[in-house]
Amino acid sequence: MKRKYSDYLDASGNWQLLVNGDEDSWWDYKGDCIERILELLSSESGLQEFDYEGDILDLEDLKYELESLSEEDFYTVLEEIKRECDFSGDIKMFNISDEDEIDFLKEEKEYYDFD
């Protein structure tokens, strides 16, 4: 479903989570959005911990690690977690309060339509 940018102005929260192209939820903080992602993955697979660079992290510690990563590194690690969970769906997280993110979303015509 395409949405216009004006649709986002009344949304509660700055972070939008899409799962398989569908809106899942909105969050005020990046960490809360990441926590929701881990909740989705753990409910699908029973994920309780993850081997991150040789350290076994529980979900809380994994959330903090993911939160500190660059966007590129975040999605690289997320893909590893999804493989371990055997989750083949698509997960995207957008910060709509960031002008650079909005510029990126303007190019994502599949889900967004900006006037």
N, C-alpha and C positions, 0 to 999 in steps of 0.2 A: 504494500500500500504506500503510495507516494504521499508525502506530507509537505506542506509549505512551512517555511521558517516561522511564519506568524503563529502556526500551530504550537510551536515550542515555547512561545513567550509566556503562556499561562501554566506551563508544566511546573510541577513542584520538583525541585532538584536540578542540579547542573549536569548530572551524569545519567545518560540513558543506556540501558542494556537491551540489546536485541539478541534474540535467540532464533536462529533459522529465519532471519529477516522479519520476525514478529517482535513487537514491543513487549518486553518482559516487565521492566520496572524502571523507575526513576529514583535517583539517590542524590543526597546533598554532597556526599563525600566519596572520593575515589575508593577509599578503603572499604566502605560499605558496599559499593558496587562489586568490588573484587570478592568480598565475603559472600555475596549472592551468587557469583559465578561458582565459587568453590562449593557452596551449598547445592547448587544444581548438579554439579559433577559428582559430589559425594552421594546425593540421593539416587543418582542413576547407577553408580558403581560400588558404593560402599567405601569410597576413598576416605581414608583416615590420616594417611601420611604420604609423603612424596620424597623421593631421593633427589635433592637439589644440590648439584655439584659435590656429591659425596656426603652430604649431610642429610640425615633423615629428619624431615620437618613435619610437625603436626600441622593441621590446617590453619591454626592461628599464626604460627611462625611463617608458614608459606604465604599467607595473606600479606604480612609485612614485607617479605622479600619481593613479592610481585608488585607491591605498591611503590617500591623504590626503583624499579627498573624503568628504563626508557621504553617508549611505546614498541619499538622494534623487538627489543629483548623480551618484553612482556608477552607479545604474541608468539614468539619462538618458544618460550617456556610453556605458555598455555597450550600450544600444539602438542608438546611432549606430555603434558598432564592429560589432555584429551585422548592421546594414543593409549596411555596407561589405563585410562578409564574405559577404553573402547567406545568413546563418544564421537560420533562422526558428524554431529551437527556443527553449525556455524555460530560463533559467539563474537559479538562486537560490542565495544564499550565506547561511547562518545561523550566528550565534554563539550556541551553546547555553549558554555560560557566563554570558551576560548575562540577568538577570532580565527586563528589558524585552523582550528578544527572545522569551523564553519566553511572556510575556503575549501578544505578537503571534501566536506560533505556535498558541496555544490557539484563536485565531479562525480559523486555517487548517485547517478540518475536512477539507478534501480530502485532505491528506497526514498529518495528525497527530491523535492522540487522546490527551488528557491526562486522567488521573484526579485 
